[in-house]
Every structure is written in C-alpha cells, then in structure tokens.
Amino acid sequence: RQRWFTDSFVLTPETLRLPYQKVSFETEDGVELDGWFIEQTVRGERSKNLALCCCPYNQDKSSLLGVARGLWDAGYSVLLFDFR
C-alpha cells in the first residue's frame, strides 16, 4: 500500500545527470548490499579522490545525492550504498 505520493518516486544519479554504475558487495555474514559508484575523471584519467557516503538510519542512498553532486563537482568519485 502506498503511504505517500513520493513512495513510487526513486531518485537516482541519472536524475542529476551524474555518470554512475550499479555496484554490489557481500558482507561477512552473506548479506548483499547495493550501491552506486559515481566516477569522476580528470582529463580522461580516474580521479584519485574517493568519498564514501553512508546514508542516515532509516533512509536510503538517494538521500545523499545532493552531497554526492557537490563532491563530484569538486573532483571526487563517490560511492553511495544502502545498509541492510
């Protein structure tokens, strides 16, 4: 059941015109976590700067896309992921 009109809206890096890849990794206890890797390149080379953004409790990775955009504009590659 939909609680709010925004429940069906999903914000992705593509919405902010950021290049990204979907990534996933497995925890030690076998849980697969999903994320987005927003890669920054400088003059055709990968940026050496990386920011790892951890979302607040009870929210998902899309809540940090504004922060990710600012970091990406500043020359950082950004990894966003969802906790369990």
PyMOL CGO cylinders between C-alpha atoms (Angstrom):
from pymol import cmd
from pymol.cgo import CYLINDER

trace = [
    CYLINDER, 0.00, 0.00, 0.00, 1.34, 3.40, -0.95, 0.3, 1, 1, 1, 1, 1, 1,
    CYLINDER, 1.34, 3.40, -0.95, 1.60, 5.76, 2.02, 0.3, 1, 1, 1, 1, 1, 1,
    CYLINDER, 1.60, 5.76, 2.02, 2.77, 8.93, 0.28, 0.3, 1, 1, 1, 1, 1, 1,
    CYLINDER, 2.77, 8.93, 0.28, 2.75, 10.14, -3.30, 0.3, 1, 1, 1, 1, 1, 1,
    CYLINDER, 2.75, 10.14, -3.30, 6.55, 10.07, -3.23, 0.3, 1, 1, 1, 1, 1, 1,
    CYLINDER, 6.55, 10.07, -3.23, 6.77, 6.36, -2.37, 0.3, 1, 1, 1, 1, 1, 1,
    CYLINDER, 6.77, 6.36, -2.37, 6.87, 5.40, -6.04, 0.3, 1, 1, 1, 1, 1, 1,
    CYLINDER, 6.87, 5.40, -6.04, 9.44, 8.08, -6.99, 0.3, 1, 1, 1, 1, 1, 1,
    CYLINDER, 9.44, 8.08, -6.99, 13.06, 6.90, -6.99, 0.3, 1, 1, 1, 1, 1, 1,
    CYLINDER, 13.06, 6.90, -6.99, 15.83, 9.47, -7.26, 0.3, 1, 1, 1, 1, 1, 1,
    CYLINDER, 15.83, 9.47, -7.26, 18.98, 8.17, -8.97, 0.3, 1, 1, 1, 1, 1, 1,
    CYLINDER, 18.98, 8.17, -8.97, 22.27, 9.78, -10.02, 0.3, 1, 1, 1, 1, 1, 1,
    CYLINDER, 22.27, 9.78, -10.02, 20.90, 9.80, -13.55, 0.3, 1, 1, 1, 1, 1, 1,
    CYLINDER, 20.90, 9.80, -13.55, 18.26, 12.29, -12.40, 0.3, 1, 1, 1, 1, 1, 1,
    CYLINDER, 18.26, 12.29, -12.40, 21.11, 14.69, -11.54, 0.3, 1, 1, 1, 1, 1, 1,
    CYLINDER, 21.11, 14.69, -11.54, 22.96, 13.82, -14.78, 0.3, 1, 1, 1, 1, 1, 1,
    CYLINDER, 22.96, 13.82, -14.78, 25.76, 12.02, -12.98, 0.3, 1, 1, 1, 1, 1, 1,
    CYLINDER, 25.76, 12.02, -12.98, 27.52, 9.07, -14.62, 0.3, 1, 1, 1, 1, 1, 1,
    CYLINDER, 27.52, 9.07, -14.62, 27.19, 6.02, -12.38, 0.3, 1, 1, 1, 1, 1, 1,
    CYLINDER, 27.19, 6.02, -12.38, 27.43, 2.27, -12.14, 0.3, 1, 1, 1, 1, 1, 1,
    CYLINDER, 27.43, 2.27, -12.14, 25.32, -0.01, -10.01, 0.3, 1, 1, 1, 1, 1, 1,
    CYLINDER, 25.32, -0.01, -10.01, 27.56, -1.99, -7.67, 0.3, 1, 1, 1, 1, 1, 1,
    CYLINDER, 27.56, -1.99, -7.67, 27.02, -4.64, -5.02, 0.3, 1, 1, 1, 1, 1, 1,
    CYLINDER, 27.02, -4.64, -5.02, 29.17, -6.32, -2.42, 0.3, 1, 1, 1, 1, 1, 1,
    CYLINDER, 29.17, -6.32, -2.42, 28.69, -9.06, 0.11, 0.3, 1, 1, 1, 1, 1, 1,
    CYLINDER, 28.69, -9.06, 0.11, 29.13, -8.70, 3.87, 0.3, 1, 1, 1, 1, 1, 1,
    CYLINDER, 29.13, -8.70, 3.87, 30.93, -11.25, 6.02, 0.3, 1, 1, 1, 1, 1, 1,
    CYLINDER, 30.93, -11.25, 6.02, 27.61, -12.83, 7.01, 0.3, 1, 1, 1, 1, 1, 1,
    CYLINDER, 27.61, -12.83, 7.01, 26.41, -13.19, 3.40, 0.3, 1, 1, 1, 1, 1, 1,
    CYLINDER, 26.41, -13.19, 3.40, 24.12, -10.16, 3.01, 0.3, 1, 1, 1, 1, 1, 1,
    CYLINDER, 24.12, -10.16, 3.01, 24.40, -8.43, -0.38, 0.3, 1, 1, 1, 1, 1, 1,
    CYLINDER, 24.40, -8.43, -0.38, 24.46, -4.63, -0.23, 0.3, 1, 1, 1, 1, 1, 1,
    CYLINDER, 24.46, -4.63, -0.23, 23.65, -2.48, -3.27, 0.3, 1, 1, 1, 1, 1, 1,
    CYLINDER, 23.65, -2.48, -3.27, 25.18, 0.85, -4.15, 0.3, 1, 1, 1, 1, 1, 1,
    CYLINDER, 25.18, 0.85, -4.15, 26.08, 3.40, -6.79, 0.3, 1, 1, 1, 1, 1, 1,
    CYLINDER, 26.08, 3.40, -6.79, 29.59, 4.31, -7.84, 0.3, 1, 1, 1, 1, 1, 1,
    CYLINDER, 29.59, 4.31, -7.84, 29.76, 7.79, -9.34, 0.3, 1, 1, 1, 1, 1, 1,
    CYLINDER, 29.76, 7.79, -9.34, 33.13, 8.02, -11.02, 0.3, 1, 1, 1, 1, 1, 1,
    CYLINDER, 33.13, 8.02, -11.02, 34.90, 11.31, -11.64, 0.3, 1, 1, 1, 1, 1, 1,
    CYLINDER, 34.90, 11.31, -11.64, 37.51, 11.67, -14.34, 0.3, 1, 1, 1, 1, 1, 1,
    CYLINDER, 37.51, 11.67, -14.34, 40.01, 14.50, -14.73, 0.3, 1, 1, 1, 1, 1, 1,
    CYLINDER, 40.01, 14.50, -14.73, 41.35, 14.98, -18.24, 0.3, 1, 1, 1, 1, 1, 1,
    CYLINDER, 41.35, 14.98, -18.24, 40.44, 11.41, -19.13, 0.3, 1, 1, 1, 1, 1, 1,
    CYLINDER, 40.44, 11.41, -19.13, 42.02, 9.85, -16.04, 0.3, 1, 1, 1, 1, 1, 1,
    CYLINDER, 42.02, 9.85, -16.04, 40.24, 8.49, -12.99, 0.3, 1, 1, 1, 1, 1, 1,
    CYLINDER, 40.24, 8.49, -12.99, 40.23, 10.79, -10.00, 0.3, 1, 1, 1, 1, 1, 1,
    CYLINDER, 40.23, 10.79, -10.00, 42.47, 9.70, -7.13, 0.3, 1, 1, 1, 1, 1, 1,
    CYLINDER, 42.47, 9.70, -7.13, 39.98, 11.15, -4.63, 0.3, 1, 1, 1, 1, 1, 1,
    CYLINDER, 39.98, 11.15, -4.63, 37.15, 8.98, -3.31, 0.3, 1, 1, 1, 1, 1, 1,
    CYLINDER, 37.15, 8.98, -3.31, 34.36, 9.86, -0.89, 0.3, 1, 1, 1, 1, 1, 1,
    CYLINDER, 34.36, 9.86, -0.89, 32.36, 7.09, 0.78, 0.3, 1, 1, 1, 1, 1, 1,
    CYLINDER, 32.36, 7.09, 0.78, 28.90, 8.33, 1.78, 0.3, 1, 1, 1, 1, 1, 1,
    CYLINDER, 28.90, 8.33, 1.78, 26.91, 6.40, 4.37, 0.3, 1, 1, 1, 1, 1, 1,
    CYLINDER, 26.91, 6.40, 4.37, 23.21, 7.21, 4.49, 0.3, 1, 1, 1, 1, 1, 1,
    CYLINDER, 23.21, 7.21, 4.49, 21.45, 8.12, 7.76, 0.3, 1, 1, 1, 1, 1, 1,
    CYLINDER, 21.45, 8.12, 7.76, 19.49, 5.50, 9.67, 0.3, 1, 1, 1, 1, 1, 1,
    CYLINDER, 19.49, 5.50, 9.67, 16.09, 4.67, 8.16, 0.3, 1, 1, 1, 1, 1, 1,
    CYLINDER, 16.09, 4.67, 8.16, 16.90, 6.32, 4.82, 0.3, 1, 1, 1, 1, 1, 1,
    CYLINDER, 16.90, 6.32, 4.82, 18.44, 5.14, 1.58, 0.3, 1, 1, 1, 1, 1, 1,
    CYLINDER, 18.44, 5.14, 1.58, 21.39, 6.17, -0.57, 0.3, 1, 1, 1, 1, 1, 1,
    CYLINDER, 21.39, 6.17, -0.57, 19.33, 8.58, -2.65, 0.3, 1, 1, 1, 1, 1, 1,
    CYLINDER, 19.33, 8.58, -2.65, 19.03, 10.90, 0.37, 0.3, 1, 1, 1, 1, 1, 1,
    CYLINDER, 19.03, 10.90, 0.37, 22.71, 11.80, -0.11, 0.3, 1, 1, 1, 1, 1, 1,
    CYLINDER, 22.71, 11.80, -0.11, 22.62, 12.57, -3.82, 0.3, 1, 1, 1, 1, 1, 1,
    CYLINDER, 22.62, 12.57, -3.82, 22.84, 16.32, -3.19, 0.3, 1, 1, 1, 1, 1, 1,
    CYLINDER, 22.84, 16.32, -3.19, 26.04, 15.80, -1.17, 0.3, 1, 1, 1, 1, 1, 1,
    CYLINDER, 26.04, 15.80, -1.17, 27.33, 13.40, -3.82, 0.3, 1, 1, 1, 1, 1, 1,
    CYLINDER, 27.33, 13.40, -3.82, 26.75, 16.00, -6.54, 0.3, 1, 1, 1, 1, 1, 1,
    CYLINDER, 26.75, 16.00, -6.54, 28.78, 18.59, -4.62, 0.3, 1, 1, 1, 1, 1, 1,
    CYLINDER, 28.78, 18.59, -4.62, 31.63, 16.13, -4.05, 0.3, 1, 1, 1, 1, 1, 1,
    CYLINDER, 31.63, 16.13, -4.05, 31.58, 15.02, -7.69, 0.3, 1, 1, 1, 1, 1, 1,
    CYLINDER, 31.58, 15.02, -7.69, 31.69, 18.66, -8.84, 0.3, 1, 1, 1, 1, 1, 1,
    CYLINDER, 31.69, 18.66, -8.84, 34.72, 19.14, -6.55, 0.3, 1, 1, 1, 1, 1, 1,
    CYLINDER, 34.72, 19.14, -6.55, 36.60, 16.31, -8.29, 0.3, 1, 1, 1, 1, 1, 1,
    CYLINDER, 36.60, 16.31, -8.29, 35.77, 13.31, -6.11, 0.3, 1, 1, 1, 1, 1, 1,
    CYLINDER, 35.77, 13.31, -6.11, 34.50, 9.91, -7.13, 0.3, 1, 1, 1, 1, 1, 1,
    CYLINDER, 34.50, 9.91, -7.13, 31.65, 8.93, -4.81, 0.3, 1, 1, 1, 1, 1, 1,
    CYLINDER, 31.65, 8.93, -4.81, 30.41, 5.59, -3.50, 0.3, 1, 1, 1, 1, 1, 1,
    CYLINDER, 30.41, 5.59, -3.50, 26.90, 5.51, -2.05, 0.3, 1, 1, 1, 1, 1, 1,
    CYLINDER, 26.90, 5.51, -2.05, 25.39, 2.32, -0.64, 0.3, 1, 1, 1, 1, 1, 1,
    CYLINDER, 25.39, 2.32, -0.64, 22.41, 1.13, 1.35, 0.3, 1, 1, 1, 1, 1, 1,
    CYLINDER, 22.41, 1.13, 1.35, 22.83, -0.55, 4.69, 0.3, 1, 1, 1, 1, 1, 1,
    CYLINDER, 22.83, -0.55, 4.69, 20.83, -3.67, 5.36, 0.3, 1, 1, 1, 1, 1, 1,
]
cmd.load_cgo(trace, "trace")
